[in-house]
Amino acid sequence: MIDKKNVIQVFLLLIIILICIFFYNLINKKNISNPEINKLDIKKQKDTDEPSNSNTIVDIEYITKDQEGNFYLIKAEKSKIDQSNENRINLLNVKGKIRLKKNQEIHITSDEAVYNSLTTDTQFFNNVKLLYNDHLVECEVLTLKFSNKYIILEKNLIYNNLKTKIIADKIEFDLTTKNFKMMMYNKNSKIKIININGNS
């Protein structure tokens, strides 16, 4: 004859074993899922680290239009944000276009430039060329202050049009009035003007 006391003890033991198995599986399941969460966290960390090491953008352009309808476009093959100033952007192989409200266009090219995304001021340098109608200016540095409608060209400056070649140190050009001022750094030096027929 089976002892009822023993049956109860066996039954309780089975329940305890089943409970232990249940909690063991539950704990294992949590442990298995945790590595996936960790992997996601690691991946997110890697993703956030990448932009700081690769802040170069290829084929970029910036467009500005003022209230008077003047338009400024600057394009570059490569651009890189300055780590010390996020508004300062270094550009390579640069092309700029200014279209004034009367549909007059000024084209600028250079090997390099620095663009301020906050003010739109741009400094072009190295192999700088400005083309406006029949006027071509070549120099080392061109500073464009688009908000003030003003351009400064300087250093090893050569101006050419259909009839004249001029060698000077600096030209200041007002985009609104189209007036310009040409000068030398040294007051004792003279601006050299060469006519196309050879007279100077």
CYANA upper distance limits for C-alpha pairs under 8 A (distance plus 0.5 A):
  2 ILE  CA      6 ASN  CA      8.22
  2 ILE  CA      7 VAL  CA      8.13
  3 ASP  CA      7 VAL  CA      7.06
  4 LYS  CA      8 ILE  CA      6.81
  5 LYS  CA      9 GLN  CA      6.83
  6 ASN  CA     10 VAL  CA      6.69
  7 VAL  CA     11 PHE  CA      6.62
  8 ILE  CA     12 LEU  CA      6.63
  9 GLN  CA     13 LEU  CA      6.61
 10 VAL  CA     14 LEU  CA      6.72
 11 PHE  CA     15 ILE  CA      6.85
 12 LEU  CA     16 ILE  CA      6.72
 13 LEU  CA     17 ILE  CA      6.72
 14 LEU  CA     18 LEU  CA      6.62
 15 ILE  CA     19 ILE  CA      6.65
 16 ILE  CA     20 CYS  CA      6.69
 17 ILE  CA     21 ILE  CA      6.69
 18 LEU  CA     22 PHE  CA      6.64
 19 ILE  CA     23 PHE  CA      6.84
 20 CYS  CA     24 TYR  CA      6.55
 21 ILE  CA     25 ASN  CA      6.68
 22 PHE  CA     26 LEU  CA      6.72
 23 PHE  CA     27 ILE  CA      6.59
 24 TYR  CA     28 ASN  CA      6.72
 25 ASN  CA     29 LYS  CA      6.56
 26 LEU  CA     30 LYS  CA      6.97
 27 ILE  CA     31 ASN  CA      6.83
 28 ASN  CA     32 ILE  CA      6.67
 29 LYS  CA     33 SER  CA      6.87
 30 LYS  CA     34 ASN  CA      6.67
 31 ASN  CA     35 PRO  CA      7.70
 32 ILE  CA     36 GLU  CA      8.17
 33 SER  CA     37 ILE  CA      7.34
 34 ASN  CA     38 ASN  CA      6.83
 35 PRO  CA     39 LYS  CA      6.59
 36 GLU  CA     40 LEU  CA      6.83
 37 ILE  CA     41 ASP  CA      6.82
 38 ASN  CA     42 ILE  CA      6.67
 39 LYS  CA     43 LYS  CA      6.57
 40 LEU  CA     44 LYS  CA      6.61
 41 ASP  CA     45 GLN  CA      6.72
 42 ILE  CA     46 LYS  CA      6.76
 43 LYS  CA     47 ASP  CA      6.69
 44 LYS  CA     48 THR  CA      6.72
 45 GLN  CA     49 ASP  CA      6.70
 46 LYS  CA     50 GLU  CA      6.83
 47 ASP  CA     51 PRO  CA      8.00
 48 THR  CA     52 SER  CA      8.26
 49 ASP  CA     53 ASN  CA      7.50
 50 GLU  CA     54 SER  CA      6.63
 51 PRO  CA     55 ASN  CA      6.22
 55 ASN  CA     80 LYS  CA      6.32
 55 ASN  CA     81 ILE  CA      6.83
 56 THR  CA     78 LYS  CA      7.28
 56 THR  CA     79 SER  CA      6.09
 56 THR  CA     80 LYS  CA      5.05
 56 THR  CA     81 ILE  CA      7.68
 57 ILE  CA     78 LYS  CA      6.19
 57 ILE  CA     79 SER  CA      5.70
 57 ILE  CA     80 LYS  CA      6.90
 58 VAL  CA     76 ALA  CA      8.20
 58 VAL  CA     77 GLU  CA      6.07
 58 VAL  CA     78 LYS  CA      5.00
 58 VAL  CA     79 SER  CA      6.96
 59 ASP  CA     75 LYS  CA      7.70
 59 ASP  CA     76 ALA  CA      6.24
 59 ASP  CA     77 GLU  CA      4.96
 59 ASP  CA     78 LYS  CA      6.32
 59 ASP  CA     79 SER  CA      8.37
 60 ILE  CA     75 LYS  CA      6.25
 60 ILE  CA     76 ALA  CA      6.09
 60 ILE  CA     77 GLU  CA      7.13
 60 ILE  CA     78 LYS  CA      7.37
 60 ILE  CA     79 SER  CA      7.50
 61 GLU  CA     73 LEU  CA      7.51
 61 GLU  CA     74 ILE  CA      6.01
 61 GLU  CA     75 LYS  CA      4.68
 61 GLU  CA     76 ALA  CA      6.92
 62 TYR  CA     73 LEU  CA      6.28
 62 TYR  CA     74 ILE  CA      5.84
 62 TYR  CA     75 LYS  CA      7.05
 63 ILE  CA     71 PHE  CA      7.95
 63 ILE  CA     72 TYR  CA      6.27
 63 ILE  CA     73 LEU  CA      5.08
 63 ILE  CA     74 ILE  CA      7.15
 64 THR  CA     71 PHE  CA      6.34
 64 THR  CA     72 TYR  CA      5.54
 64 THR  CA     73 LEU  CA      6.95
 64 THR  CA    120 THR  CA      8.12
 65 LYS  CA     69 GLY  CA      6.73
 65 LYS  CA     70 ASN  CA      6.13
 65 LYS  CA     71 PHE  CA      5.01
 65 LYS  CA     72 TYR  CA      6.78
 66 ASP  CA     70 ASN  CA      6.06
 66 ASP  CA     71 PHE  CA      7.27
 68 GLU  CA    101 LYS  CA      7.47
 69 GLY  CA    100 LEU  CA      7.66
 69 GLY  CA    101 LYS  CA      5.79
 70 ASN  CA     98 ILE  CA      7.97
 70 ASN  CA     99 ARG  CA      6.38
 70 ASN  CA    100 LEU  CA      5.07
 70 ASN  CA    101 LYS  CA      5.57
 71 PHE  CA     98 ILE  CA      6.19
 71 PHE  CA     99 ARG  CA      5.47
 71 PHE  CA    100 LEU  CA      6.78
 71 PHE  CA    101 LYS  CA      8.28
 72 TYR  CA     96 GLY  CA      7.91
 72 TYR  CA     97 LYS  CA      6.30
 72 TYR  CA     98 ILE  CA      5.05
 72 TYR  CA     99 ARG  CA      6.89
 72 TYR  CA    146 PHE  CA      8.18
 73 LEU  CA     96 GLY  CA      6.09
 73 LEU  CA     97 LYS  CA      5.62
 73 LEU  CA     98 ILE  CA      6.95
 74 ILE  CA     94 VAL  CA      7.66
 74 ILE  CA     95 LYS  CA      6.26
 74 ILE  CA     96 GLY  CA      4.73
 74 ILE  CA     97 LYS  CA      6.88
 75 LYS  CA     94 VAL  CA      6.24
 75 LYS  CA     95 LYS  CA      5.69
 75 LYS  CA     96 GLY  CA      6.73
 76 ALA  CA     91 LEU  CA      6.42
 76 ALA  CA     92 LEU  CA      6.28
 76 ALA  CA     93 ASN  CA      6.03
 76 ALA  CA     94 VAL  CA      4.97
 76 ALA  CA     95 LYS  CA      6.85
 77 GLU  CA     91 LEU  CA      8.08
 77 GLU  CA     92 LEU  CA      6.47
 77 GLU  CA     93 ASN  CA      6.17
 77 GLU  CA     94 VAL  CA      7.40
 78 LYS  CA     91 LEU  CA      6.31
 78 LYS  CA     92 LEU  CA      5.74
 78 LYS  CA     93 ASN  CA      7.77
 79 SER  CA     89 ILE  CA      6.98
 79 SER  CA     90 ASN  CA      5.99
 79 SER  CA     91 LEU  CA      4.95
 79 SER  CA     92 LEU  CA      6.89
 80 LYS  CA     89 ILE  CA      6.15
 80 LYS  CA     90 ASN  CA      5.66
 80 LYS  CA     91 LEU  CA      7.11
 81 ILE  CA     85 ASN  CA      8.16
 81 ILE  CA     86 GLU  CA      6.43
 81 ILE  CA     87 ASN  CA      7.98
 81 ILE  CA     88 ARG  CA      6.72
 81 ILE  CA     89 ILE  CA      5.04
 81 ILE  CA     90 ASN  CA      6.75
 82 ASP  CA     86 GLU  CA      6.20
 82 ASP  CA     87 ASN  CA      8.09
 82 ASP  CA     88 ARG  CA      6.05
 82 ASP  CA     89 ILE  CA      6.29
 82 ASP  CA     90 ASN  CA      7.36
 87 ASN  CA    115 TYR  CA      8.48
 87 ASN  CA    116 ASN  CA      5.91
 87 ASN  CA    117 SER  CA      5.62
 87 ASN  CA    118 LEU  CA      6.45
 88 ARG  CA    114 VAL  CA      7.18
 88 ARG  CA    115 TYR  CA      6.37
 88 ARG  CA    116 ASN  CA      5.32
 88 ARG  CA    117 SER  CA      7.09
 89 ILE  CA    114 VAL  CA      6.14
 89 ILE  CA    115 TYR  CA      5.62
 89 ILE  CA    116 ASN  CA      6.81
 89 ILE  CA    117 SER  CA      7.80
 90 ASN  CA    112 GLU  CA      8.01
 90 ASN  CA    113 ALA  CA      6.55
 90 ASN  CA    114 VAL  CA      5.22
 90 ASN  CA    115 TYR  CA      7.01
 91 LEU  CA    112 GLU  CA      6.03
 91 LEU  CA    113 ALA  CA      5.53
 91 LEU  CA    114 VAL  CA      6.50
 91 LEU  CA    115 TYR  CA      7.84
 92 LEU  CA    111 ASP  CA      6.31
 92 LEU  CA    112 GLU  CA      5.10
 92 LEU  CA    113 ALA  CA      7.10
 93 ASN  CA    109 THR  CA      8.20
 93 ASN  CA    110 SER  CA      6.67
 93 ASN  CA    111 ASP  CA      5.04
 93 ASN  CA    112 GLU  CA      6.29
 94 VAL  CA    109 THR  CA      6.09
 94 VAL  CA    110 SER  CA      5.80
 94 VAL  CA    111 ASP  CA      6.50
 94 VAL  CA    112 GLU  CA      6.61
 94 VAL  CA    113 ALA  CA      7.26
 95 LYS  CA    107 HIS  CA      7.94
 95 LYS  CA    108 ILE  CA      6.26
 95 LYS  CA    109 THR  CA      5.05
 95 LYS  CA    110 SER  CA      7.27
 96 GLY  CA    107 HIS  CA      6.27
 96 GLY  CA    108 ILE  CA      5.30
 96 GLY  CA    109 THR  CA      6.68
 97 LYS  CA    105 GLU  CA      7.34
 97 LYS  CA    106 ILE  CA      6.19
 97 LYS  CA    107 HIS  CA      5.16
 97 LYS  CA    108 ILE  CA      6.73
 98 ILE  CA    105 GLU  CA      6.05
 98 ILE  CA    106 ILE  CA      5.54
 98 ILE  CA    107 HIS  CA      7.03
 99 ARG  CA    103 ASN  CA      6.36
 99 ARG  CA    104 GLN  CA      6.14
 99 ARG  CA    105 GLU  CA      4.95
 99 ARG  CA    106 ILE  CA      6.99
100 LEU  CA    104 GLN  CA      5.75
100 LEU  CA    105 GLU  CA      6.84
105 GLU  CA    132 TYR  CA      7.08
105 GLU  CA    133 ASN  CA      8.20
106 ILE  CA    130 LEU  CA      7.51
106 ILE  CA    131 LEU  CA      6.32
106 ILE  CA    132 TYR  CA      5.33
106 ILE  CA    133 ASN  CA      8.18
107 HIS  CA    130 LEU  CA      6.18
107 HIS  CA    131 LEU  CA      5.64
107 HIS  CA    132 TYR  CA      7.13
108 ILE  CA    128 VAL  CA      7.70
108 ILE  CA    129 LYS  CA      6.12
108 ILE  CA    130 LEU  CA      5.05
108 ILE  CA    131 LEU  CA      6.98
109 THR  CA    124 PHE  CA      8.36
109 THR  CA    127 ASN  CA      8.29
109 THR  CA    128 VAL  CA      6.21
109 THR  CA    129 LYS  CA      5.83
109 THR  CA    130 LEU  CA      7.25
110 SER  CA    124 PHE  CA      6.53
110 SER  CA    125 PHE  CA      6.53
110 SER  CA    126 ASN  CA      6.46
110 SER  CA    127 ASN  CA      5.79
110 SER  CA    128 VAL  CA      4.91
110 SER  CA    129 LYS  CA      7.02
111 ASP  CA    124 PHE  CA      8.38
111 ASP  CA    125 PHE  CA      7.21
111 ASP  CA    126 ASN  CA      5.96
111 ASP  CA    127 ASN  CA      6.49
111 ASP  CA    128 VAL  CA      7.71
112 GLU  CA    124 PHE  CA      6.52
112 GLU  CA    125 PHE  CA      6.03
112 GLU  CA    126 ASN  CA      6.77
113 ALA  CA    122 THR  CA      7.32
113 ALA  CA    123 GLN  CA      5.92
113 ALA  CA    124 PHE  CA      4.72
113 ALA  CA    125 PHE  CA      6.34
114 VAL  CA    122 THR  CA      6.13
114 VAL  CA    123 GLN  CA      5.74
114 VAL  CA    124 PHE  CA      7.10
115 TYR  CA    120 THR  CA      6.94
115 TYR  CA    121 ASP  CA      6.64
115 TYR  CA    122 THR  CA      5.00
115 TYR  CA    123 GLN  CA      7.16
116 ASN  CA    120 THR  CA      5.54
116 ASN  CA    121 ASP  CA      5.93
116 ASN  CA    122 THR  CA      6.75
117 SER  CA    121 ASP  CA      8.26
119 THR  CA    147 SER  CA      7.84
120 THR  CA    145 LYS  CA      7.84
120 THR  CA    146 PHE  CA      7.06
120 THR  CA    147 SER  CA      7.87
121 ASP  CA    143 THR  CA      8.06
121 ASP  CA    144 LEU  CA      6.19
121 ASP  CA    145 LYS  CA      5.28
121 ASP  CA    146 PHE  CA      6.58
121 ASP  CA    147 SER  CA      8.04
122 THR  CA    143 THR  CA      6.44
122 THR  CA    144 LEU  CA      5.67
122 THR  CA    145 LYS  CA      7.26
123 GLN  CA    141 VAL  CA      7.55
123 GLN  CA    142 LEU  CA      6.20
123 GLN  CA    143 THR  CA      4.92
123 GLN  CA    144 LEU  CA      6.68
124 PHE  CA    128 VAL  CA      7.11
124 PHE  CA    141 VAL  CA      6.20
124 PHE  CA    142 LEU  CA      5.49
124 PHE  CA    143 THR  CA      6.79
125 PHE  CA    140 GLU  CA      5.87
125 PHE  CA    141 VAL  CA      4.93
125 PHE  CA    142 LEU  CA      6.82
126 ASN  CA    139 CYS  CA      8.35
126 ASN  CA    140 GLU  CA      5.61
126 ASN  CA    141 VAL  CA      7.25
127 ASN  CA    138 GLU  CA      7.80
127 ASN  CA    139 CYS  CA      7.20
127 ASN  CA    140 GLU  CA      6.39
128 VAL  CA    138 GLU  CA      6.17
128 VAL  CA    139 CYS  CA      5.85
128 VAL  CA    140 GLU  CA      6.13
128 VAL  CA    141 VAL  CA      7.02
128 VAL  CA    142 LEU  CA      7.48
129 LYS  CA    136 LEU  CA      7.52
129 LYS  CA    137 VAL  CA      6.18
129 LYS  CA    138 GLU  CA      5.09
129 LYS  CA    139 CYS  CA      7.13
130 LEU  CA    135 HIS  CA      8.47
130 LEU  CA    136 LEU  CA      6.18
130 LEU  CA    137 VAL  CA      5.60
130 LEU  CA    138 GLU  CA      7.02
131 LEU  CA    135 HIS  CA      6.25
131 LEU  CA    136 LEU  CA      5.15
131 LEU  CA    137 VAL  CA      7.10
132 TYR  CA    136 LEU  CA      7.02
134 ASP  CA    161 ASN  CA      6.09
134 ASP  CA    162 LEU  CA      7.16
135 HIS  CA    159 TYR  CA      7.81
135 HIS  CA    160 ASN  CA      6.41
135 HIS  CA    161 ASN  CA      5.27
135 HIS  CA    162 LEU  CA      8.29
136 LEU  CA    159 TYR  CA      6.37
136 LEU  CA    160 ASN  CA      5.64
136 LEU  CA    161 ASN  CA      6.79
137 VAL  CA    157 LEU  CA      7.53
137 VAL  CA    158 ILE  CA      6.24
137 VAL  CA    159 TYR  CA      4.96
137 VAL  CA    160 ASN  CA      6.78
138 GLU  CA    156 ASN  CA      8.34
138 GLU  CA    157 LEU  CA      6.18
138 GLU  CA    158 ILE  CA      5.78
138 GLU  CA    159 TYR  CA      7.02
139 CYS  CA    153 LEU  CA      7.16
139 CYS  CA    154 GLU  CA      6.47
139 CYS  CA    155 LYS  CA      6.26
139 CYS  CA    156 ASN  CA      5.84
139 CYS  CA    157 LEU  CA      4.84
139 CYS  CA    158 ILE  CA      6.98
140 GLU  CA    153 LEU  CA      8.43
140 GLU  CA    154 GLU  CA      6.99
140 GLU  CA    155 LYS  CA      5.87
140 GLU  CA    156 ASN  CA      6.77
140 GLU  CA    157 LEU  CA      7.71
141 VAL  CA    153 LEU  CA      6.43
141 VAL  CA    154 GLU  CA      6.01
141 VAL  CA    155 LYS  CA      6.91
142 LEU  CA    151 ILE  CA      7.53
142 LEU  CA    152 ILE  CA      6.16
142 LEU  CA    153 LEU  CA      4.97
142 LEU  CA    154 GLU  CA      7.01
143 THR  CA    151 ILE  CA      6.21
143 THR  CA    152 ILE  CA      5.61
143 THR  CA    153 LEU  CA      7.00
144 LEU  CA    149 LYS  CA      8.33
144 LEU  CA    150 TYR  CA      6.66
144 LEU  CA    151 ILE  CA      5.18
144 LEU  CA    152 ILE  CA      7.13
145 LYS  CA    149 LYS  CA      6.45
145 LYS  CA    150 TYR  CA      5.75
145 LYS  CA    151 ILE  CA      6.74
146 PHE  CA    150 TYR  CA      6.83
146 PHE  CA    151 ILE  CA      8.46
149 LYS  CA    174 ASP  CA      6.73
149 LYS  CA    175 LEU  CA      5.54
149 LYS  CA    176 THR  CA      6.77
150 TYR  CA    172 GLU  CA      7.93
150 TYR  CA    173 PHE  CA      6.39
150 TYR  CA    174 ASP  CA      5.35
150 TYR  CA    175 LEU  CA      6.17
151 ILE  CA    172 GLU  CA      6.38
151 ILE  CA    173 PHE  CA      5.57
151 ILE  CA    174 ASP  CA      7.04
151 ILE  CA    175 LEU  CA      7.87
152 ILE  CA    170 LYS  CA      7.73
152 ILE  CA    171 ILE  CA      6.34
152 ILE  CA    172 GLU  CA      5.10
152 ILE  CA    173 PHE  CA      6.82
153 LEU  CA    157 LEU  CA      7.87
153 LEU  CA    170 LYS  CA      6.08
153 LEU  CA    171 ILE  CA      5.64
153 LEU  CA    172 GLU  CA      6.96
154 GLU  CA    169 ASP  CA      6.01
154 GLU  CA    170 LYS  CA      4.73
154 GLU  CA    171 ILE  CA      6.91
155 LYS  CA    169 ASP  CA      5.89
155 LYS  CA    170 LYS  CA      7.13
156 ASN  CA    167 ILE  CA      8.32
156 ASN  CA    168 ALA  CA      7.77
156 ASN  CA    169 ASP  CA      6.70
157 LEU  CA    167 ILE  CA      6.47
157 LEU  CA    168 ALA  CA      6.02
157 LEU  CA    169 ASP  CA      6.10
157 LEU  CA    170 LYS  CA      7.18
158 ILE  CA    165 LYS  CA      7.59
158 ILE  CA    166 ILE  CA      6.25
158 ILE  CA    167 ILE  CA      5.22
158 ILE  CA    168 ALA  CA      7.05
159 TYR  CA    164 THR  CA      8.47
159 TYR  CA    165 LYS  CA      6.07
159 TYR  CA    166 ILE  CA      5.41
159 TYR  CA    167 ILE  CA      6.87
160 ASN  CA    164 THR  CA      6.33
160 ASN  CA    165 LYS  CA      5.02
160 ASN  CA    166 ILE  CA      6.96
161 ASN  CA    165 LYS  CA      7.07
162 LEU  CA    196 ILE  CA      8.16
163 LYS  CA    195 ASN  CA      6.48
163 LYS  CA    196 ILE  CA      5.70
164 THR  CA    193 ILE  CA      7.50
164 THR  CA    194 ILE  CA      6.26
164 THR  CA    195 ASN  CA      5.09
164 THR  CA    196 ILE  CA      6.05
165 LYS  CA    193 ILE  CA      6.40
165 LYS  CA    194 ILE  CA      5.47
165 LYS  CA    195 ASN  CA      6.73
165 LYS  CA    196 ILE  CA      7.62
166 ILE  CA    191 ILE  CA      7.65
166 ILE  CA    192 LYS  CA      6.12
166 ILE  CA    193 ILE  CA      5.01
166 ILE  CA    194 ILE  CA      6.62
167 ILE  CA    191 ILE  CA      6.57
167 ILE  CA    192 LYS  CA      5.61
167 ILE  CA    193 ILE  CA      7.06
168 ALA  CA    182 MET  CA      7.52
168 ALA  CA    183 MET  CA      6.78
168 ALA  CA    184 MET  CA      6.34
168 ALA  CA    190 LYS  CA      8.47
168 ALA  CA    191 ILE  CA      5.70
168 ALA  CA    192 LYS  CA      7.21
169 ASP  CA    182 MET  CA      8.30
169 ASP  CA    183 MET  CA      6.61
169 ASP  CA    184 MET  CA      5.31
169 ASP  CA    185 TYR  CA      6.77
170 LYS  CA    182 MET  CA      6.30
170 LYS  CA    183 MET  CA      5.85
170 LYS  CA    184 MET  CA      6.78
170 LYS  CA    185 TYR  CA      8.12
171 ILE  CA    180 PHE  CA      7.19
171 ILE  CA    181 LYS  CA      6.03
171 ILE  CA    182 MET  CA      4.94
171 ILE  CA    183 MET  CA      6.94
172 GLU  CA    180 PHE  CA      5.91
172 GLU  CA    181 LYS  CA      5.60
172 GLU  CA    182 MET  CA      7.04
173 PHE  CA    178 LYS  CA      7.18
173 PHE  CA    179 ASN  CA      6.55
173 PHE  CA    180 PHE  CA      4.81
173 PHE  CA    181 LYS  CA      7.08
174 ASP  CA    178 LYS  CA      5.75
174 ASP  CA    179 ASN  CA      5.98
174 ASP  CA    180 PHE  CA      6.62
175 LEU  CA    179 ASN  CA      8.07
183 MET  CA    191 ILE  CA      7.50
184 MET  CA    189 SER  CA      6.94
184 MET  CA    190 LYS  CA      7.30
184 MET  CA    191 ILE  CA      7.11
185 TYR  CA    189 SER  CA      8.31
192 LYS  CA    200 SER  CA      7.95
193 ILE  CA    200 SER  CA      6.13
194 ILE  CA    198 GLY  CA      6.97
194 ILE  CA    199 ASN  CA      6.47
194 ILE  CA    200 SER  CA      4.90
195 ASN  CA    199 ASN  CA      5.71
195 ASN  CA    200 SER  CA      6.43
